[in-house]
Amino acid sequence: MIDAVARRLHRRRRAEGTARPSFLFVTQYFPPERGAAQVRLGSVTRELARRGHRVEVVTAIPNYPTGRLFPGWSRRPVQRRDEDGIPVVRVWLWAAVGSGPARLGNYLTFGAMSVLGLLRAHPADWTLVEYPTLFGALPAVLHAKALRRRVVVNVADLWVDASVAVGALSPGALVRALLSIERAMLRRADAVNVVTEGVRDALVAKGVDPRRICWLPNGADTTLFRPGPPDPVEVEALGLADGEHLFLYAGTLGYVHGLEVVLDAAEHLVDDPVRFVLVGGGSERDRLVAEAASRRLRNVQFHEPVAPERVASMLRCATAGLASVRSGDLYRSIRSAKMFPVMASGRPVIYAGDDEGAAIVEGLGAGLCVPPGDGAALAAAVRSLIAHPAEAMAMGGRGRSHVEAEATWESIVARWLDELALIDARTGPGRVR
């Protein structure tokens, strides 16, 4: 905790009307791409701009999760435009998904090209750097420190540790070198953001001072994602029959999500009035589509990524939303971002996992949790929600209340700014408020 003297200094600076700090965000992932990091960073930048902070972004030409540059975007090395009123500098990179040399080239080219983007951006009081990966984060940290600007590293997961755990990197000299660079980067940061308690604990174990750790978790837009009746036009677009129940997964279809469990559940429910709809792209999408076809699962439907407004409309047609995370110690610190729009929409969550997110859903009574990878248990949860609509409605209400109280972007950003301000007050002159 920040001591009482720092708190008094912070209150005095606020009373003196110190100017709001400016922020430069450096991230490989940003809207209009779809994904947890993109939603979080896009929402945070918009909220900061709404509060009157000067915000700028250095990022890549949109390419995730398809691994192809989005149509309509120039392949020029560096390009600048206003997006939703925020100046964004975009750089070319080698577009790729999955793992292996192509993905490594994806990371390396963004790290190298981000330097050109940084040279085009305006210096800011705080540079927020999205980590992973080291290749994308380290140049931005070094650039900000060279300009004597404050740095906050946003740690969504520990990239080196995760790469070793899934076999993408083998323990040895390279991993030791990468971990050494990671430690140096985190030590040089003025603040470190975390998105889960598990990541926070891991960073403290790595030697990060708890007083420099800030909380910037996932949340939801409660204006966009809200309870309401199904739109008949959306029902028709989805092809839902009378009495058919929609169970929606909207987000990245990646390895970490273990979405085979949905296909397994669908096999148990072939004779039930149930439709599983999976919306999004990712490294596992093609494999899941092929497997669903090979199993002849007529109750599973895939959609390409769609705008958040369309996801919100789909959720209002759904009986429940789905979140899924693969089993294993590596994934127990995850809070699936998919659960927050579902809860904000007043729908119950079926969460297949044993991580922080599952504990939140279970603790709130905002849905049903089943073991990761257990298709039979997921099917039983589906049947339970259909059989008990009043309880499903109550679960959705509890989820909505939680998001309104704790997980709106307004409240998340307000708390984060206060935490940065306290760090600023404790460590020296600054202008965070």
Secondary structure, DSSP 4 states (H G I P E B T S, - for coil): ---HHHHHHHHHHHHTTPPPPPEEEE-S--TTS-SHHHHHHHHHHHHHHHTT--EEEEEEPS-TTTTSPPTT----SEEEEEETTEEEEEE------SSSHHHHHHHHHHHHHHHHHHHHSPP-SEEEEEES-HHHHHHHHHHHHHTT-EEEEEESS-HHHHHHHTTSS-SSHHHHHHHHHHHHHHHH-SEEEESSHHHHHHHHHTT--GGGEEE----B-TTTS---PPPHHHHHHHTPPTTPEEEEEES---GGG-THHHHHHHHHTTTSSEEEEEE---TTHHHHHHHHHHTT-TTEEEE----HHHHHHHHTT-SEEEEE---SGGGTT---TTHHHHHHTT--EEEE-SSHHHHHHHHHT-EEEE-TT-HHHHHHHHHHHHH-HHHHHHHHHHHHHHHHHH-BHHHHHHHHHHHHHHHHHHHS-----
